[in-house]
Amino acid sequence: MACGGCGKRRTSPNVNTTSPEKYNLTGGMDIKSLNNKQIIARLEVFKRKFCKGCSIRYECDYASYLACKGLHKK
């Protein structure tokens, strides 16, 4: 769909093409400034995007995220 009256399409980068290695769970913030609910919610988004076929997806927590970062596909 065109973004304005000129009919040209918007050329913004696709946010869904981020690789798991470049995904920043903290969003550039210090991990100590986030509370537990925020970390859990961001981890769920990461798992939904990058860990669809992972066998340990539902047991994953922040410590295992640091070791794995979406690269552990079993």
Secondary structure as GFF3:
##gff-version 3
##sequence-region A 1 74
A	DSSP	three_ten_helix	15	17	.	.	.	ID=ss1
A	DSSP	three_ten_helix	31	33	.	.	.	ID=ss2
A	DSSP	alpha_helix	36	50	.	.	.	ID=ss3
A	DSSP	three_ten_helix	57	59	.	.	.	ID=ss4
A	DSSP	alpha_helix	62	68	.	.	.	ID=ss5
###
